[in-house]
Structure formats: structure tokens, C-alpha cells
């Protein structure tokens, strides 16, 4: 969580605060200084430091409509948190049954792998009704982070956003996950994560933003934080990114939907890599059309062999579940965390045995 002054800003600041802010901005990096140093003309204070700038770069977590909304959002966040890291998060009574069946989740993932779906709908259907509070919705949009309750018990939420880059991890998305992992670790919030990651983002933009450097930092965050994580494989979990998100905790708690698929490489890229020499030879000797025909043969053969049960046995996935049972399962796990693991964790933190120590 950022320092309180940078959490929320509205366009209509109190006059006394606006007057105090204008002086240092004008002196240090206001429009006049910027114009003289970088020759950028016509900028306002809002252009340089408003919510349109800082809500999309991670400096501000959430945007508020006004001051009242800002304080309401702050109260909401604090309602999920203990007073300190040596306490268990506060629990509330709820009317939403923990064993409620989420039948809408059975059809939320399209049969065609090229189509997308709403990860936020999965989260909202799984957690207690109206309890999901998203953090950082306007930046790092390849990932979704927030707070929610299961059976009245606060949890942290992580998810890949299938609607942006198909959920591939980019630099800002990795930074957002790093921040939330550490936040949940400090405040003893068990984490539920919904995984659909084809790998790290690729291309010139991804390289320019140092995606892999932030991928390494995210790996360090997964392996140095200690709060328990329950992983639900919704669809893809490929490559180093998938392995990092699923293998960072011991013991693992991982389940998959029937739509889940995971491995070293997605099939599309895997055929190009695994049969590169054969495909090049066919193209050289028989032409591009022959290469395409052989590629289609290989694709058909591998898809016929794809089976989530066979793959889950190979990758030690605990269980393939009915998506409608997801809420009941994660709620049971959350109850166990609050009854068993968190009291032991808090005792260790009070005794100085366990302290947040991030690489």
C-alpha cells in the first residue's frame, strides 16, 4: 500500500490543500520548469501530476470521485486488515452460503481458445457477494489484484486478466503482483489466485519495459513471501511464468478446471520449436504449402492427445474440479487457514521467529 497522501486524489481538492501544493510544484517541476527544461508546451498541473497520469503508472492505487469517496474507499480497505501484522484479519458475519454452487462458472471460459472472458466475473462469483474490492484497476492491467472475503474471512486476490494480452505478464503487471504479495504477507491475508498465464509478454514494447527484469523480481517476491496461496488454474499456465505462480509455495494447493492446460510451451509455439528442423526441411524441399500441411497434421495429432487428466498427473496438480464447486473448495481452505495456520503464523511473528523479509 502506498503512503496515505498518494492513495486517492480527486479533481476537486480543498482550496487550502491546492494552494499548498501549487508552490512546490511550480518551483520544482511545474509547467514552467518543465517547459524550460524539456520544451513541452501547454502542460497543466493535472497533466503532470493528476490522476490520469499517476493512476496509470502505479503511483496512485485507486481513483476516487471526490473526497467522500476517497475516505469511503480507505475505510473499506481498512475493514479487511488487522491493526498490525501480529494479529489475524477481522472476520464478519455473512449471509452468503459458503457452499453456494457457482454454476455460471461452468460456461465462462469459451471453448475456442482464441476467445477471451472476464476474470473479474470469476472472482465476483467465487467470493462473498459484493465483497471484492479491486486495487490498482487502472494500471498493470494484465493482472488483477484486490481484497475479498470468503465465509466472512478476508483474503487477498490475484488473477491474470484474460482480457489484456491474454493474461501474459508484462512489467507493470508484475510490479502490481509484487506489491500485492508483499501487502498480503505483512497483513496475514491468505491469497486466492486465478491463473491463466500464457507466459511473459513478448515483443519490442515488452523488451523496452524490461519485462524479464520485473519477472525476476516477481519470482523473488513469490519465493520470499510466506503467506499461503490457493491456486485455481482456469486455463493456461505455461513456461517460467506459469511455473513461478504455481510452484512458489510448499506444500502446494493447486486445483484445475477442465479447461486448464499447462506445460513448458503453448502448443502453437511448441510445434515451431520442437519440429523446427523438420518444418524447415519440408519448406526447403517441398515449398511453403507442404510445410503448412505438415504443421496442421502435427497440430491435429497433439490436440488429439491433449488430456487434462494425463497432464495433471504429470505436473502433480492435486485435483481437477467442477468450476461450480470452486467457491465451496476455496472457502473450506480459507476456514482451515484461519483456524489452524494463521494462529500459528501470528504466534511466530509475535515471537520474532517469522518476519517479513523480502529480497
C-alpha positions in Angstrom: 0.0 0.0 0.0 1.3 3.5 -0.8 1.7 6.2 1.8 -1.8 7.7 2.6 -1.3 11.0 0.8 -0.9 9.3 -2.5 -3.7 6.7 -2.2 -6.5 8.8 -3.7 -6.9 12.2 -5.3 -9.9 13.8 -6.8 -10.1 16.6 -9.4 -11.6 18.9 -6.7 -9.0 19.3 -4.0 -9.8 21.6 -1.0 -8.7 25.1 -1.6 -6.2 25.2 1.3 -4.6 22.0 0.0 -4.4 23.2 -3.6 -2.7 26.4 -2.5 -0.1 24.4 -0.5 0.6 22.1 -3.4 1.0 24.7 -6.1 4.1 26.3 -4.6 6.4 23.3 -4.5 5.1 22.0 -7.9 5.8 25.4 -9.5 9.3 25.6 -8.1 10.4 22.0 -8.6 8.6 20.6 -11.6 5.6 22.7 -12.5 4.6 23.6 -16.1 7.0 26.5 -16.3 10.0 24.4 -15.2 9.1 21.6 -17.5 8.7 24.0 -20.4 12.1 25.4 -19.8 13.8 22.0 -19.3 12.1 19.8 -21.8 10.3 22.3 -24.2 6.9 20.6 -23.5 4.3 23.3 -24.1 0.8 23.8 -22.8 1.0 21.4 -19.8 -1.1 21.9 -16.7 -0.5 20.7 -13.1 -3.1 18.0 -13.9 -1.2 16.9 -17.0 1.9 16.4 -14.9 0.6 15.1 -11.6 -3.1 14.4 -12.0 -4.9 11.1 -11.7 -4.8 10.5 -15.5 -1.0 10.3 -15.1 -0.5 8.6 -11.8 -3.4 6.2 -11.7 -2.0 4.5 -14.8 1.6 4.3 -13.7 1.1 2.8 -10.2 1.8 5.8 -8.1 -1.9 6.1 -7.1 -3.7 2.8 -6.3 -7.3 3.8 -6.9 -9.2 6.8 -8.3 -11.9 8.5 -6.2 -14.7 10.6 -7.5 -14.4 13.1 -4.6 -13.1 13.4 -1.0 -16.0 11.4 0.5 -15.4 8.6 -2.0 -11.7 8.6 -1.1 -12.4 8.2 2.6 -15.0 5.5 1.9 -12.5 3.5 -0.1 -10.0 3.9 2.7 -12.5 2.6 5.3 -13.3 -0.3 3.0 -9.6 -1.3 2.7 -9.0 -1.0 6.4 -12.0 -3.2 7.1 -10.2 -6.1 5.6 -7.0 -5.6 7.7 -5.8 -6.3 11.2 -4.5 -3.5 13.3 -1.0 -4.9 12.9 0.9 -7.7 11.4 0.8 -9.6 14.7 -3.0 -10.1 14.5 -5.4 -12.2 12.5 -7.5 -10.2 10.0 -11.0 -9.3 11.3 -13.9 -11.6 10.4 -17.6 -10.7 9.8 -20.9 -12.5 9.7 -22.2 -13.1 6.2 -25.5 -14.3 4.6 -23.9 -15.8 1.5 -23.7 -19.6 2.0 -20.1 -20.8 1.7 -21.3 -23.9 -0.2 -23.2 -21.9 -2.8 -22.8 -23.5 -6.2 -21.4 -21.2 -8.9 -23.0 -22.8 -12.0 -22.3 -19.8 -14.2 -18.5 -20.6 -14.0 -19.1 -23.8 -16.0 -19.6 -21.8 -19.2 -17.5 -18.7 -18.5 -14.3 -20.0 -20.3 -15.0 -20.2 -24.1 -14.5 -23.4 -25.9 -12.4 -21.6 -28.5 -9.1 -20.9 -27.0 -8.7 -17.6 -29.0 -11.7 -16.0 -27.3 -11.5 -14.1 -24.0 -13.6 -13.9 -20.9 -14.0 -11.8 -17.8 -11.6 -12.8 -14.9 -13.5 -10.3 -12.7 -16.7 -12.3 -13.1 -14.9 -15.4 -11.9 -13.7 -13.5 -8.8 -17.1 -12.0 -8.0 -18.9 -15.3 -8.4 -16.4 -17.1 -6.1 -16.0 -14.7 -3.2 -18.8 -13.5 -0.8 -21.3 -11.4 -2.7 -20.2 -7.7 -3.1 -17.1 -8.3 -1.1 -14.5 -7.9 -3.9 -12.6 -4.6 -3.7 -10.2 -4.1 -6.5 -6.9 -2.3 -6.1 -5.0 -0.7 -9.0 -7.6 -1.3 -11.7 -6.2 1.4 -14.0 -2.5 0.3 -14.1 -0.8 -3.1 -14.6 -3.9 -4.2 -16.4 -2.6 -7.6 -17.4 -3.2 -8.6 -13.7 -6.0 -8.1 -11.2 -5.4 -7.6 -7.5 -7.7 -6.8 -4.6 -9.3 -7.9 -1.4 -12.3 -10.0 -0.7 -14.0 -12.3 1.8 -14.8 -16.0 1.9 -17.2 -17.0 4.6 -16.6 -13.6 6.1 -12.9 -14.1 6.3 -10.6 -11.6 4.4 -8.4 -12.9 1.7 -6.1 -11.4 -1.0 -7.0 -11.9 -4.6 -4.6 -12.3 -7.5 -5.6 -13.1 -11.1 -4.3 -12.9 -14.7 -6.6 -10.6 -16.8 -7.5 -12.7 -19.8 -8.9 -9.5 -21.5 -5.5 -7.8 -21.7 -2.6 -9.5 -23.6 -4.5 -12.8 -22.9 -3.1 -12.6 -19.3 0.6 -12.5 -20.3 2.7 -10.9 -17.6 4.2 -7.6 -18.5 6.4 -5.2 -16.5 3.6 -3.2 -14.8 1.5 -6.4 -14.2 4.5 -8.0 -12.5 5.0 -4.9 -10.4 1.4 -4.9 -9.3 1.6 -8.6 -8.2 4.8 -7.9 -6.3 3.2 -5.1 -4.3 0.1 -7.1 -3.5 2.1 -10.3 -2.5 4.1 -8.2 0.0 1.0 -6.4 1.2 -0.9 -9.7 1.9 2.2 -11.1 3.6 2.5 -8.2 6.0 -1.1 -8.3 7.0 -1.5 -12.2 7.2 -4.0 -12.4 4.3 -4.3 -15.8 2.7 -4.2 -15.5 -1.1 -6.6 -17.0 -3.7 -5.1 -16.7 -7.2 -6.8 -17.5 -10.5 -4.2 -18.5 -13.0 -4.5 -18.1 -16.8 -1.0 -17.1 -18.0 0.4 -18.0 -21.4 3.8 -16.7 -20.3 5.6 -13.4 -20.2 4.7 -10.6 -22.6 6.9 -10.5 -25.7 7.8 -8.0 -28.4 9.7 -4.8 -28.6 7.4 -3.0 -26.1 7.9 -5.8 -23.6 11.7 -5.7 -24.0 11.7 -1.9 -23.7 9.9 -2.1 -20.4 12.3 -4.7 -19.1 9.6 -7.3 -18.7 12.0 -10.1 -17.8 13.8 -8.0 -15.2 10.5 -7.4 -13.4 9.7 -11.1 -14.0 12.8 -12.0 -11.9 11.7 -9.5 -9.2 8.2 -11.2 -9.2 9.8 -14.6 -8.8 11.8 -13.3 -5.8 8.6 -11.9 -4.3 6.7 -15.3 -4.8 9.6 -17.2 -3.1 10.4 -14.8 -0.3 6.8 -14.1 0.9 5.3 -16.9 3.1 1.6 -16.3 3.2 -0.3 -19.4 2.0 -1.6 -19.4 -1.6 -4.5 -21.4 -3.1 -4.1 -21.6 -6.9 -7.0 -22.2 -9.3 -5.8 -23.0 -12.9 -8.6 -21.5 -15.0 -7.0 -22.0 -18.4 -3.3 -21.6 -19.4 -0.2 -22.0 -17.2 2.8 -22.1 -19.4 6.5 -21.5 -19.2 8.5 -19.9 -16.4 5.6 -17.5 -15.6 3.2 -20.4 -15.0 5.7 -22.4 -13.0 6.6 -19.4 -10.8 2.9 -18.7 -10.0 2.1 -22.3 -9.2 5.3 -23.7 -7.6 6.3 -21.0 -5.2 4.7 -22.5 -2.1 5.4 -25.8 -0.3 3.2 -27.6 0.2 1.2 -26.7 -2.9 -2.5 -26.2 -3.0 -3.4 -26.2 -6.7 -6.6 -27.3 -8.5 -7.6 -27.0 -12.1 -10.7 -26.6 -14.1 -11.3 -28.9 -17.0 -10.4 -26.0 -19.3 -6.9 -26.0 -17.7 -3.8 -26.6 -19.9 -0.2 -26.3 -18.8 3.3 -27.2 -19.7 6.6 -25.8 -20.9 5.2 -24.0 -24.1 1.7 -23.5 -25.6 1.1 -25.8 -28.4 1.3 -23.1 -31.1 4.8 -22.1 -30.2 5.8 -25.6 -29.1 5.3 -27.1 -32.6 7.5 -24.4 -34.1 10.3 -25.1 -31.6 10.0 -28.9 -31.3 9.7 -29.6 -35.1 11.8 -26.6 -36.4 14.3 -28.7 -38.3 11.6 -30.9 -39.9 9.4 -28.0 -40.9 12.4 -26.1 -42.4 13.4 -29.1 -44.4 9.9 -29.6 -45.8 9.6 -25.9 -46.7 13.0 -26.0 -48.4 12.3 -29.2 -50.4 8.6 -29.1 -51.0 7.5 -25.5 -50.5 5.5 -23.4 -48.0 2.2 -25.2 -48.7 3.7 -28.5 -47.8 5.1 -27.0 -44.6 1.6 -25.7 -43.7 0.1 -29.1 -44.3 2.6 -30.8 -42.1 2.1 -28.2 -39.4 -1.7 -28.9 -39.5 -1.0 -32.6 -39.2 1.1 -32.1 -36.1 -1.3 -29.7 -34.6 -4.2 -32.2 -35.0 -2.2 -35.1 -33.6 -1.1 -33.2 -30.5 -4.6 -31.8 -29.8 -6.0 -35.3 -30.0 -3.5 -36.4 -27.3 -4.2 -33.4 -25.1 -5.9 -34.5 -21.9 -6.2 -32.5 -18.6 -6.2 -35.7 -16.5 -3.0 -37.0 -18.1 -1.3 -33.7 -17.9 -2.4 -33.1 -14.2 -0.8 -36.4 -13.2 2.4 -35.4 -14.9 2.6 -31.9 -13.3 1.3 -33.0 -9.8 -1.9 -31.0 -9.9 -4.0 -32.0 -6.9 -7.4 -32.2 -8.5 -9.5 -31.3 -11.5 -12.7 -29.8 -10.1 -16.1 -28.8 -11.3 -15.9 -24.9 -11.7 -19.2 -24.7 -9.9 -17.6 -26.1 -6.8 -14.8 -23.5 -6.7 -16.3 -21.3 -4.0 -17.0 -24.2 -1.6 -13.5 -25.5 -2.0 -11.6 -22.2 -1.5 -13.9 -21.3 1.4 -13.1 -24.6 3.1 -9.4 -23.9 2.6 -9.7 -20.4 3.9 -11.5 -21.6 7.0 -8.7 -24.0 7.6 -6.2 -21.2 7.3 -7.9 -19.1 9.8 -8.4 -21.9 12.3 -5.0 -23.6 12.0 -2.3 -21.9 10.0 -2.9 -18.2 10.8 -2.8 -18.6 14.6 0.5 -20.4 14.3 1.8 -17.8 11.9 0.8 -14.9 14.3 2.5 -16.7 17.2 5.7 -17.0 15.2 5.6 -13.3 14.3 5.0 -12.2 17.9 7.9 -14.4 19.0 10.2 -12.9 16.3 10.6 -16.3 14.5 8.8 -15.2 11.4 9.2 -11.7 10.0 8.5 -10.3 6.5 11.9 -10.3 4.8 11.6 -9.5 1.1 14.5 -10.0 -1.4 
